[in-house]
Amino acid sequence: MNVFKNYFSRETLFLGQVLDINVLTKEILDISGVKTFYTTRTDDTSISYEGLSLGVYNPIYPNDFSLTTKNLTLPYFKVPYLNDFNNFETYIEVVADQRIFESIEY
């Protein structure tokens, strides 16, 4: 998905950057046909969040993990990193809304 690959490109990242969930969310919603989206856990699909939720962690310290659904300013010594950058699209599933909407006249 180009939204993530563009945002997390090594050419645009810098130390202490703001991880801007609002920008990422807007870019996803700007994709033709997208009206809403959900972030769902793969280990428990009953846990779902409308919008973007990202795991923020330090690969050297596995217990240093948190979820964020809002903008996050990283400390001056941290940089945003997209895990498995080259295969990230394999973690995204696009599901079309199958509901049928009918207009009701009153």
The 8 nearest C-alpha neighbors of each residue, nearest first, counted from 0:
[[1, 88, 2, 3, 4, 87, 91, 5],
 [0, 2, 4, 3, 5, 6, 88, 27],
 [3, 1, 5, 0, 4, 6, 26, 27],
 [4, 2, 6, 5, 1, 7, 0, 23],
 [3, 5, 1, 7, 6, 2, 8, 0],
 [4, 6, 8, 3, 2, 7, 1, 11],
 [7, 5, 3, 4, 8, 2, 11, 23],
 [8, 6, 4, 5, 3, 81, 9, 80],
 [7, 9, 5, 10, 11, 6, 4, 12],
 [10, 8, 12, 11, 7, 13, 80, 6],
 [9, 11, 8, 12, 7, 13, 5, 6],
 [10, 12, 9, 8, 13, 7, 6, 5],
 [13, 11, 9, 10, 7, 8, 78, 79],
 [12, 14, 16, 78, 15, 11, 79, 77],
 [15, 13, 78, 77, 16, 75, 76, 12],
 [16, 14, 75, 73, 74, 77, 78, 76],
 [15, 17, 14, 13, 73, 72, 18, 78],
 [18, 16, 72, 19, 71, 73, 15, 70],
 [17, 19, 71, 70, 72, 20, 16, 79],
 [18, 20, 70, 21, 22, 17, 23, 71],
 [19, 21, 70, 23, 22, 69, 24, 18],
 [22, 20, 24, 19, 23, 25, 70, 69],
 [23, 21, 25, 24, 19, 20, 26, 27],
 [22, 24, 20, 26, 25, 21, 27, 19],
 [25, 23, 21, 27, 22, 26, 20, 28],
 [26, 24, 28, 22, 27, 23, 29, 21],
 [25, 27, 29, 23, 24, 28, 22, 2],
 [28, 26, 24, 29, 25, 30, 23, 2],
 [27, 29, 25, 30, 33, 26, 24, 34],
 [28, 30, 26, 27, 25, 31, 33, 32],
 [31, 29, 28, 27, 33, 32, 26, 34],
 [30, 32, 33, 29, 28, 34, 27, 26],
 [33, 31, 34, 30, 29, 28, 35, 95],
 [34, 32, 28, 31, 30, 35, 29, 27],
 [33, 35, 32, 28, 36, 31, 29, 30],
 [36, 34, 33, 28, 37, 50, 49, 27],
 [37, 35, 50, 49, 38, 34, 33, 51],
 [36, 38, 49, 50, 48, 39, 47, 51],
 [37, 39, 48, 47, 51, 52, 50, 49],
 [40, 38, 47, 44, 46, 37, 48, 41],
 [41, 39, 44, 43, 42, 46, 47, 38],
 [40, 42, 43, 44, 39, 46, 90, 45],
 [41, 43, 40, 44, 46, 39, 45, 47],
 [44, 42, 45, 40, 41, 46, 39, 47],
 [43, 45, 46, 40, 41, 39, 42, 47],
 [46, 44, 43, 47, 39, 40, 42, 41],
 [47, 45, 44, 43, 40, 39, 48, 38],
 [46, 48, 39, 38, 45, 37, 40, 44],
 [49, 47, 38, 37, 50, 39, 52, 46],
 [50, 48, 37, 36, 38, 47, 51, 35],
 [49, 51, 37, 36, 48, 38, 52, 24],
 [52, 50, 38, 68, 24, 53, 37, 49],
 [51, 53, 68, 67, 38, 66, 50, 54],
 [54, 52, 67, 66, 55, 51, 68, 38],
 [53, 55, 66, 65, 56, 67, 52, 64],
 [56, 54, 65, 64, 66, 53, 67, 57],
 [57, 55, 64, 63, 58, 54, 65, 61],
 [56, 58, 60, 59, 63, 61, 64, 55],
 [59, 57, 60, 61, 56, 63, 62, 64],
 [58, 60, 57, 61, 63, 56, 62, 64],
 [59, 61, 57, 63, 58, 62, 56, 64],
 [62, 60, 63, 58, 59, 57, 64, 56],
 [63, 61, 60, 64, 56, 57, 65, 58],
 [64, 62, 61, 56, 60, 57, 65, 58],
 [65, 63, 56, 62, 55, 61, 57, 54],
 [66, 64, 55, 54, 56, 67, 63, 53],
 [67, 65, 54, 53, 55, 52, 68, 64],
 [66, 68, 53, 52, 69, 54, 65, 55],
 [67, 69, 52, 51, 53, 20, 66, 70],
 [70, 68, 20, 67, 71, 21, 19, 52],
 [71, 69, 19, 20, 18, 17, 72, 21],
 [70, 72, 18, 17, 73, 69, 19, 67],
 [73, 71, 17, 18, 16, 74, 15, 70],
 [72, 74, 15, 16, 77, 17, 71, 75],
 [75, 73, 15, 76, 77, 72, 14, 16],
 [74, 76, 15, 14, 77, 73, 16, 78],
 [75, 77, 74, 14, 15, 78, 73, 13],
 [78, 76, 14, 74, 15, 75, 73, 79],
 [77, 79, 14, 13, 15, 80, 16, 12],
 [80, 78, 18, 77, 81, 12, 7, 16],
 [79, 81, 82, 78, 7, 84, 12, 9],
 [82, 80, 84, 7, 83, 79, 87, 3],
 [81, 83, 84, 80, 87, 85, 86, 58],
 [84, 82, 86, 85, 87, 81, 80, 88],
 [83, 85, 87, 81, 82, 86, 4, 7],
 [86, 84, 83, 87, 88, 4, 82, 81],
 [87, 85, 88, 83, 84, 89, 90, 82],
 [86, 88, 84, 89, 90, 83, 85, 91],
 [87, 89, 90, 91, 0, 86, 85, 92],
 [88, 90, 87, 91, 86, 92, 0, 85],
 [91, 89, 88, 87, 92, 86, 41, 83],
 [92, 90, 88, 89, 93, 87, 0, 38],
 [91, 93, 94, 90, 89, 88, 39, 95],
 [94, 92, 91, 95, 36, 96, 33, 37],
 [93, 95, 92, 96, 97, 36, 91, 37],
 [96, 94, 97, 93, 98, 33, 32, 92],
 [97, 95, 98, 94, 99, 93, 34, 35],
 [96, 98, 95, 99, 94, 100, 93, 101],
 [99, 97, 96, 100, 95, 101, 94, 102],
 [100, 98, 97, 101, 96, 102, 95, 103],
 [101, 99, 98, 102, 103, 97, 96, 104],
 [102, 100, 103, 99, 104, 98, 105, 97],
 [101, 103, 104, 100, 105, 99, 98, 97],
 [102, 104, 101, 105, 100, 99, 98, 97],
 [103, 105, 102, 101, 100, 99, 98, 97],
 [104, 103, 102, 101, 100, 99, 98, 97]]
